Amino acid sequence: MPLYLQFAGAAGDADNPLDTVICNGMWGGLIEPFRKRFNLRHVIEIYGTTEGVGSFINHEEVLDKCGNLTLGGMRQGEVARCNFDTGELMRDDNGRVLKCEPGRVGVLLCEINDLNPFTGYINDEEATQAKIVKNAFQDGDEYFNTYDLVELDEGEYISFVDRLGDAYRWKGKTVSAHQVADVIMKYFGPIEDATVYGVKIPGFEGRCGMAAIKFLEGEKMEWPKFLQYLNNRMPEHARPLFFRVIDQIEGDELLEDWKMNFKKDGFSPEVVKDPMFYLDPVKKAIMPLTPEVYKDIVDNKIQF
């Protein structure tokens, strides 16, 4: 999903002795601006797990890719189809995991073998087994489930999308909640914190984006300027349709629990007592989400 980010530099940034930078986790859309800003010959992106299963290196420096499924002639893993809502791997009639075709997004599975062992988690056998997919593509094989979503491209290159559970599908396209939240956080204005998640609209396929936003103390949002900012920096399918103004967002250790509760709450005014707003598809404006508007959305009188 291309998000249109700016990477402004300062005078003199290019005057440095650096030649090559290896990066892990940098978004593809930032790599080329970063390279130009610091006048680098090479920016090589890598992907790896904390557990050390599998190695993915974009040594050819293909733009927007974090590696290739094959490294040095050795297959490192596969991109598997999955249910974005439940996280379950999709299988054929024989119980084998379905592989993604180029252009599709799926979960990255890393093959466990002698060169890429998985020793597991100390004193937590249940967590260890939860990460292992057995008999995925043939009898006896074992794969480590990264729970990371990547997009498979031609030539077996992969690009990182998001963590499984944080991505959602809207209008037939995969949206990274993390990337959308980052764009919102970069808005120069009253926003102190934000988190993004997918919510279900009755009668619509997939989930649309909803953003929970915390304002700086004493600040208010200028919604027209905010919407113009979103329109300029992300494609239509990635723009959140609903906004929830909250008092606080918990730290990282509790954020996933909070996001799960946000998802369950949805956008019903009967459930959510915080102020909510929605992107009116006719007025092209962010408007208050009233019980009457909610009913029209549920009754499909408002089409997004």
N, C-alpha and C positions, 0 to 999 in steps of 0.2 A: 504494500500500500504506500504510494508516494505521498509524503507530507512535505510541504514546501517550507523548509527551514532556512533561516539566515545564519551565516557564520561570519560575522564581522570581525575584522582584524585591526591591529594597531600598527602604526608605522614602525618599521624595523623588525617586524616578526620574521620576515624572510631572511634576515641577516643572522644566521646561526650555523653551527657546524654539523647539524644533523643531516644524515643521508637517508637512513631507513628507519621506519617506525613499524613496530608490530603491535597491533591493537586487538583487543578482545572485547566484544560487546558494543563497539561503536556502530551506530546506524549507518547503513550503506549510503544514505543521502548526505552524510556529513564527511565521508572519507575524501572525496575529491576536493571540496572546499578547504578541508584541513590540509591536504597535500599542497594546494596552491598557496595557501596562506603562509605556510612555513617553508615553502620552496623545497619540498622533499622529492627525492628521486623515486622512492618506494614507500608505499603504505600497504603492509601485508596484514590482512585480517585473518584471525584464527577463531576456531570454536572448540571448546573443550568442556568437559564436565568436572566438577570438583572430585568426583569419584575416580576420574582418570580413565574412563572407558571410551576408547575411540579418540582419534585425532583428526581434525579437519583444518586444512591450511589452504588459503587462497594464494598459493605461491605464483600463480599466473597473473595475479592482480586483476581479475575480471571484476568490473565495476559492480558494486552492490552485492557481492557474494562473500560469504564467510568461509567457504571451503568447497570441497568436492567429496562425494561419497567414496571415491577411490584415492588412496594416497600411496605412492610408490608401487603401484600395481596391486595393492592389497585393499580389498573391500572393507570399509570401516562400518557401514551400517546401511539402513534403508529408511525411506520416508513412507510411513504407513498411514492409510486412511483411518479416520476416527470420527466419532460423534462429538462435535464441539460442545454440546451441552452436558453430556454425561462423562466424556473423556474416554469412553470405551473404544477399543480398537475394532475396526470393522473386519469381518471375516467372510470367507466364501462358504459354500455348502459343505466343504470338507474340513472346515474349521481353521483354514490357513488365513493368516493376516493378509489383507489386500494392500498392495503397493500403490503409491500415488503415481500418476502420469505427470510428465512435465507440464508446468503451469498450475498445478494443484498444490494446496497447502495440507500438510499432514504432520504427524508427530514423528520426531527423529528417534529411531531405534538404533543403538550401537551394539554390534555383535560382540559377545563375550567369548574370548578364546585365549589361547596360551599367551599371545602377545598383548592382548587387552583384557586382563583378568578383572573381575569384580569381587573384591574381598568382603563386601557387605559392611553393615553398620555394627559397631561394637554393642553387644548386649541388646540388640534389637532385631531379632530374627524376622519378626513380622514386617518391619519396614524394609528389610533386605529382600524378602520374597515379593513384596509389593512392587519392587522395581524390576523384577525379572520376568520376561515374557518367554515362556518355554514352547517349543514346537511351533514357532511362529510361521516359518516358511517351509520347514521340513522336519522330520522326526529327529529329535535329539539336539536341535539348535537352541541357543539361549541368547536373548537380546536384553540389553539394558534400556529401560524406558526413561528417556530424558525428561519427558513431559514438556518438552519444548516444541513449539510449532515452527516449522520451516517451510519455505516454498521451494519446490523442486523445479529446476530449470533445465534447459537442453544441455547436454554434455554432463549431466549429473551434478551440476553445481547447485548449491543450496544457499538460501538467504534467510536469516532469522526473522521471524514474524512476532512471536510473543510466547509467554508461558501459556500452556494449556489451561483453560479456565478464564484467562484474561482476554482472550480473543473471542470474537463473535462474528456471525455471518449476517450481513444485511444487504439486500438487493443483489444477492448472488456473489458478494465479494467479502473477503475476510478483512476484518478491522482489528487493529492492535489497540486495545484499551490503553496500554501503557504509552504508546506514541501519541494518542489523542490527548491524554492527560498532560503529557509533556508540552504539547502545543498550547493547551489552556494555561498551564503554569507560566509560560513565557509571555503571556499577555501583560502588557504594562498597564497596571491599574490596581483595582482593589483586591485582587485574589491573593490569599495567603497559602491556600492548599486546595488540592482537587484530586478526586479519584473518579475513574470512568468504568462503566460496566454495561453489559447488555441486558435489556429488558424485553419481554415478550409483549407484542400488541396482538390482541385477538384478531384472527382473520388474516394476519400477515405472516409470511414465511420468515424464519430466522428471528434475530433479535436486533433491535436498534440501540443506539448509544444513549446512555443517560449519564450525566455528570453530577456528582455531589461536590459542591463548591463551598469553601469557607472563605468569607471576606475578612480583610484586615479590620481591626476594631474601629468602628465609627465610619467605615467606608460603605459606599453603595455602588451598584453596577450601572454603567451606562450601556444598556442592552443593545441599542443600535450600533454603537462603535464596536462592541464585543462581537456581534454577529458579522460585521464587515471584516473584522480580523479573522474569524473562523473561515469565512468564505474565501479569503485570500490565501489561506495557508493549508487548506485540506480539501480533498475532493468531496463531492456532495454526499456520497454514501458513508463517509467517515464522520460527518458532522453530527454531534449529539442532537437528538430531537427533544430531549427532556433535561431539565436542570432542577436540582434540588439544593436549596441554600441551607447549610447546616452550621451548627455552632462549633463543632470540632471534628477532626479526623484523627483517629488513634494512630499510635506509632506502628512501625513495621511489624512488630510481633503480634499485633492484634488486627492489622489492616485486612488480612484475608477474611477473618471472621466478620468484620464490619462490611466488607464488600458482599459477602454471602448474604448478610441480612438486608443490605440495600437491594440486592437482586430479588430477594423474596418479597420485599415491600412493593416493588414495582413502582408505578406512578399513580396509584389510586389515592385520591384525597381523603378517602375514608381510613386508609391505613397510614399514610404519611402525613404527619402534622406540621412538618417543615414547609416553608413557602416553596412552591414549585412553579416552574415556567415551562412552556413548550414552544417549539418552532412552528409557527403557523404557516402551512404550505401555501395559503392563498395570499395573506398579507405580507409574506416574506419577512416576518418580524417575530421576535421572541416576546410572547404574551403570557400573562398569568394563567396557570392551569387551574380552572375552577371545576367544581363538580359537574356543571353543565357541559363544559368542554370535554371532560373525561368521558361522560356518557356518549357524547357524539363520536369520540374516538373509538370507544368500545363497540358502538353500533355501526361503525365503518362509514359514518357520515363525513368524517374528515379523513381524507386519503393522503398518505405521505408518499 
